[in-house]
């Protein structure tokens, strides 16, 4: 199959593209190489992908509608996977316009290109942040998600709504998935695991927000990639509606799916796992909850299991160990 993926120099896009290339698919990767974090890390990911003859690298910004449409039209993908975005909850407090440009304007350009070019399946990355401080656990896709606590979450929820309207108006089969705290090798430097390991390696304190009372439903990157690939083969239609669980719209071939294992871990337990794997204690600096943070995330994986037959299962110990092995081998790529 032919996959057009935005954000292939990013953490998740890189892993998805590499897995698909290894399986023999043709992949076009569209990325703007923005300097939100180390360009050396992004360039190292891209360098690994261009070793595959069936990888087609396209440099450009999502905001460049003409370039994006031309790239998709020339490649003629069976599936578009839109992963590129301005990520990071806390950075959205500092630079909200970056989120407006990328997550709203850029995503609208993807929708327009999908409408004009036509595609068998459009897949869009959203986030568990849309649930806000939802008091009910676990988080189900059918739960109310209308009270985002950050502008980042607001842009992702808005993208979901725009995508539903395009799916209805133009009959674009669309799957939107909500990620839950993805981690693993080649991860972003602003993510907790990366920050903690780097600080501990360099003998610095780790900053623990919310005084360690938060919990997260961690999803290992290989599990996430498998779920995306599985879902790419389940094109939303009445033929695969799941009774009682499904978010499949009655007005459009549009579906929302959580990608998470449904096994939240306390922040202090997460840190203890890192300490055990690194065989060293962390110097801890306890800090209050940051603006926009939520106390917990907790995915219901029931719909994902019903659609694909599996859910993320990699243990935190296995995932942290894999990240540490990568980190030790690739410190020169971190920059």
C-alpha positions as CSV (number, residue, x, y, z in Angstrom):
1,X,0.0,0.0,0.0
2,X,0.9,3.6,-0.4
3,X,1.0,5.7,2.8
4,X,1.4,9.5,2.9
5,X,2.6,10.5,6.4
6,X,3.0,14.0,7.8
7,X,5.7,14.4,10.5
8,X,8.1,11.6,9.5
9,X,11.0,13.4,11.1
10,X,9.1,13.5,14.4
11,X,8.9,10.8,17.0
12,X,5.8,8.9,16.1
13,X,5.9,9.6,12.3
14,X,9.5,8.2,12.2
15,X,8.5,5.0,13.9
16,X,5.4,4.5,11.8
17,X,7.2,5.2,8.5
18,X,10.1,2.9,9.4
19,X,7.8,0.0,10.3
20,X,5.7,0.4,7.1
21,X,8.9,0.6,5.0
22,X,10.2,-2.6,6.7
23,X,6.9,-4.3,5.7
24,X,7.4,-3.3,2.1
25,X,5.0,-0.4,1.7
26,X,5.7,2.8,-0.2
27,X,5.8,5.8,2.1
28,X,5.9,9.5,1.4
29,X,7.0,11.6,4.3
30,X,6.1,15.3,4.6
31,X,8.0,17.3,7.3
32,X,8.9,20.9,7.9
33,X,11.9,20.3,10.3
34,X,10.7,23.0,12.7
35,X,13.2,23.9,15.5
36,X,10.9,23.2,18.4
37,X,13.6,20.8,19.6
38,X,16.9,19.5,18.3
39,X,17.2,19.5,14.5
40,X,20.0,17.0,14.9
41,X,17.6,14.5,16.3
42,X,15.1,15.1,13.5
43,X,17.8,14.8,10.9
44,X,19.1,11.6,12.3
45,X,15.5,10.1,12.1
46,X,15.2,11.3,8.5
47,X,18.6,9.9,7.6
48,X,17.5,6.5,8.8
49,X,14.4,6.6,6.6
50,X,16.0,7.8,3.4
51,X,18.0,4.5,3.4
52,X,14.9,2.8,2.2
53,X,14.4,3.1,-1.6
54,X,10.6,3.2,-1.2
55,X,10.7,6.3,1.1
56,X,10.0,9.6,-0.6
57,X,11.0,12.6,1.6
58,X,9.2,15.9,1.0
59,X,10.3,19.0,3.0
60,X,7.5,21.6,3.6
61,X,5.3,23.2,6.1
62,X,1.6,22.2,6.6
63,X,0.7,25.8,6.1
64,X,1.9,25.6,2.5
65,X,-1.4,24.4,1.1
66,X,-0.3,24.3,-2.6
67,X,2.8,22.3,-1.8
68,X,0.9,19.8,0.4
69,X,-1.8,19.3,-2.2
70,X,0.7,18.8,-5.0
71,X,2.7,16.3,-2.9
72,X,-0.4,14.2,-2.1
73,X,-1.7,14.4,-5.7
74,X,1.7,13.3,-7.1
75,X,2.1,10.4,-4.7
76,X,-1.5,9.1,-4.9
77,X,-1.7,7.5,-1.5
78,X,-4.1,4.8,-0.4
79,X,-3.9,6.2,3.2
80,X,-3.0,9.6,4.6
81,X,-1.8,9.6,8.2
82,X,-1.6,13.1,9.6
83,X,0.8,13.1,12.6
84,X,2.6,16.4,12.1
85,X,1.5,19.0,14.7
86,X,2.8,21.5,17.2
87,X,3.1,19.2,20.2
88,X,3.6,19.9,23.9
89,X,1.1,21.0,26.5
90,X,3.3,23.5,28.3
91,X,4.7,25.1,25.2
92,X,1.2,26.1,24.2
93,X,1.3,28.5,27.1
94,X,4.3,30.3,25.6
95,X,3.6,30.2,21.9
96,X,-0.1,29.6,21.1
97,X,0.1,30.9,17.6
98,X,2.4,28.0,16.6
99,X,-0.6,25.7,17.6
100,X,-3.1,27.8,15.6
101,X,-0.9,27.7,12.5
102,X,0.1,24.0,12.6
103,X,-2.8,22.3,14.3
104,X,-5.7,24.2,12.8
105,X,-4.6,25.8,9.6
106,X,-2.2,22.9,8.8
107,X,-4.9,20.3,9.6
108,X,-7.4,22.2,7.5
109,X,-5.0,22.0,4.6
110,X,-4.8,18.3,5.0
111,X,-8.6,18.1,4.9
112,X,-8.7,20.2,1.8
113,X,-6.1,18.1,0.1
114,X,-7.9,14.9,1.0
115,X,-11.1,16.3,-0.4
116,X,-9.6,17.5,-3.6
117,X,-7.3,14.5,-4.3
118,X,-9.4,11.8,-2.8
119,X,-8.1,9.1,-0.5
120,X,-9.3,5.7,0.7
121,X,-8.7,6.4,4.4
122,X,-7.7,9.6,6.2
123,X,-6.2,9.1,9.7
124,X,-5.6,12.0,12.1
125,X,-3.7,12.1,15.4
126,X,-5.4,13.7,18.3
127,X,-4.6,13.5,22.0
128,X,-5.9,12.3,25.4
129,X,-5.5,16.0,26.4
130,X,-9.0,16.6,24.9
131,X,-10.5,14.9,27.9
132,X,-9.2,17.6,30.2
133,X,-9.8,16.9,33.9
134,X,-12.6,14.4,33.1
135,X,-13.6,13.0,36.5
136,X,-14.9,9.7,35.1
137,X,-12.3,7.0,34.6
138,X,-11.4,5.3,32.4
139,X,-11.8,7.8,29.5
140,X,-14.2,6.5,26.9
141,X,-14.3,8.0,23.4
142,X,-18.0,8.7,24.0
143,X,-17.3,10.9,27.1
144,X,-17.8,14.6,26.9
145,X,-14.6,16.3,25.8
146,X,-15.7,20.0,25.6
147,X,-13.6,21.5,28.4
148,X,-10.0,21.6,27.2
149,X,-7.5,22.9,29.8
150,X,-4.9,24.1,27.3
151,X,-4.9,25.7,23.9
152,X,-3.0,22.6,22.6
153,X,-6.0,20.4,23.6
154,X,-8.4,23.0,22.1
155,X,-6.7,22.9,18.7
156,X,-6.8,19.1,18.7
157,X,-10.5,19.0,19.6
158,X,-11.2,21.6,16.9
159,X,-9.4,19.4,14.4
160,X,-11.6,16.5,15.3
161,X,-14.7,18.6,14.7
162,X,-13.4,20.0,11.4
163,X,-12.6,16.4,10.3
164,X,-16.1,15.2,11.1
165,X,-17.6,18.0,9.0
166,X,-15.4,17.2,6.0
167,X,-16.1,13.5,6.4
168,X,-19.8,14.2,6.3
169,X,-19.8,16.7,3.5
170,X,-17.3,14.9,1.2
171,X,-17.6,11.3,2.3
172,X,-14.0,11.0,3.4
173,X,-13.5,7.8,5.5
174,X,-11.7,9.2,8.6
175,X,-10.3,7.7,11.7
176,X,-9.1,10.0,14.5
177,X,-7.1,8.4,17.2
178,X,-6.4,9.9,20.7
179,X,-2.9,9.1,21.9
180,X,-2.1,8.4,25.6
181,X,1.4,9.5,26.8
182,X,3.6,7.8,24.1
183,X,7.2,7.1,25.0
184,X,10.1,5.0,23.7
185,X,13.4,5.2,21.7
186,X,13.8,8.3,19.5
187,X,11.4,10.2,21.7
188,X,11.1,14.0,22.0
189,X,13.5,15.8,24.5
190,X,10.6,17.6,26.1
191,X,8.9,14.4,27.2
192,X,9.2,13.2,30.8
193,X,11.2,10.0,30.3
194,X,13.8,11.8,28.1
195,X,14.1,14.7,30.5
196,X,14.4,12.5,33.6
197,X,17.0,10.2,32.0
198,X,19.1,13.1,30.7
199,X,19.0,14.9,34.1
200,X,19.9,11.8,36.0
201,X,22.7,10.9,33.6
202,X,24.2,14.4,34.0
203,X,23.8,14.5,37.8
204,X,21.0,17.1,37.8
205,X,17.8,17.2,39.7
206,X,14.6,16.0,38.1
207,X,11.6,18.3,38.3
208,X,8.5,16.5,39.6
209,X,5.3,18.5,39.1
210,X,2.1,18.1,41.0
211,X,4.4,16.8,43.8
212,X,4.3,13.4,42.1
213,X,0.5,12.9,42.7
214,X,-0.3,12.6,39.0
215,X,-0.7,9.4,36.9
216,X,-0.5,8.7,33.2
217,X,-1.5,5.8,30.9
218,X,1.8,5.2,29.2
219,X,1.9,3.8,25.7
220,X,5.0,2.3,24.3
221,X,5.8,3.5,20.7
222,X,5.9,0.0,19.1
223,X,2.4,-0.7,20.5
224,X,1.1,2.6,19.2
225,X,2.5,2.0,15.7
226,X,0.9,-1.4,15.6
227,X,-2.4,0.1,16.6
228,X,-2.2,2.7,13.9
229,X,-1.4,0.1,11.2
230,X,-4.2,-2.2,12.5
231,X,-6.7,0.7,12.3
232,X,-5.6,1.7,8.9
233,X,-7.1,-1.6,7.7
234,X,-10.4,-0.9,9.4
235,X,-11.9,1.8,7.2
236,X,-14.9,3.3,9.0
237,X,-18.2,2.0,7.6
238,X,-21.5,0.6,8.8
239,X,-20.2,-2.8,8.0
240,X,-17.7,-2.7,10.9
241,X,-19.8,-0.7,13.4
242,X,-19.2,-2.1,17.0
243,X,-22.5,-2.3,18.9
244,X,-22.7,-0.3,22.2
245,X,-19.0,0.9,22.0
246,X,-18.6,2.6,18.7
247,X,-18.0,6.3,18.0
248,X,-18.8,5.7,14.3
249,X,-20.9,8.7,13.3
250,X,-24.4,8.3,12.1
251,X,-23.8,11.2,9.7
252,X,-20.4,10.4,8.3
253,X,-17.8,7.6,7.8
254,X,-15.9,9.0,10.8
255,X,-14.7,7.3,14.0
256,X,-12.8,8.3,17.1
257,X,-10.5,5.7,18.8
258,X,-8.4,5.8,22.0
259,X,-4.9,4.3,21.6
260,X,-3.9,3.4,25.2
261,X,-3.5,0.2,27.2
262,X,-5.8,1.2,30.1
263,X,-3.1,0.7,32.7
264,X,-2.2,4.1,34.3
265,X,1.0,4.4,36.4
266,X,1.6,6.9,39.2
267,X,4.4,9.5,38.4
268,X,6.4,8.3,41.4
269,X,6.2,4.7,40.3
270,X,7.3,5.8,36.9
271,X,10.4,7.5,38.4
272,X,11.1,4.4,40.5
273,X,11.1,2.3,37.4
274,X,13.6,4.6,35.8
275,X,15.8,4.5,38.9
276,X,15.7,0.7,39.0
277,X,16.7,0.4,35.3
278,X,19.4,3.0,35.6
279,X,20.6,1.5,38.9
280,X,20.8,5.0,40.5
281,X,18.6,7.3,42.6
282,X,17.2,10.5,41.2
283,X,17.7,13.8,42.9
284,X,14.1,15.0,43.2
285,X,12.8,18.5,43.2
286,X,9.1,18.6,44.0
287,X,7.1,21.3,42.4
288,X,3.4,22.3,42.3
289,X,1.1,21.3,39.4
290,X,1.8,23.4,36.3
291,X,-0.9,25.4,34.6
292,X,-2.8,23.2,32.1
293,X,-1.6,19.8,33.6
294,X,-4.3,17.2,34.3
295,X,-4.1,14.9,37.4
296,X,-4.5,11.7,35.4
297,X,-5.1,10.0,32.0
298,X,-6.7,6.6,31.8
299,X,-7.7,5.1,28.4
300,X,-10.5,2.7,27.8
301,X,-9.1,0.4,25.2
302,X,-12.4,-1.5,24.6
303,X,-13.2,0.0,21.2
304,X,-9.6,-0.5,20.0
305,X,-9.7,-4.1,21.0
306,X,-13.1,-4.6,19.4
307,X,-11.8,-3.2,16.1
308,X,-8.3,-4.7,16.0
309,X,-8.2,-7.6,18.4
310,X,-5.4,-6.1,20.6
311,X,-4.3,-3.2,22.7
312,X,-0.9,-1.8,23.9
313,X,0.6,-4.4,26.3
314,X,4.4,-3.6,26.6
315,X,5.3,-3.2,30.3
316,X,6.7,0.0,31.6
317,X,9.9,-1.9,32.6
318,X,10.4,-3.2,29.1
319,X,9.7,0.2,27.5
320,X,12.0,2.2,29.8
321,X,14.8,-0.4,29.3
322,X,14.5,-0.1,25.5
323,X,14.6,3.7,25.8
324,X,17.7,3.6,27.9
325,X,19.5,1.3,25.5
326,X,18.7,3.7,22.7
327,X,19.7,6.8,24.7
328,X,23.1,5.4,25.5
329,X,23.8,4.6,21.9
330,X,22.5,7.9,20.4
331,X,23.5,10.7,22.8
332,X,25.3,12.3,19.9
333,X,21.9,12.7,18.1
334,X,20.2,14.5,20.9
335,X,21.9,17.9,20.4
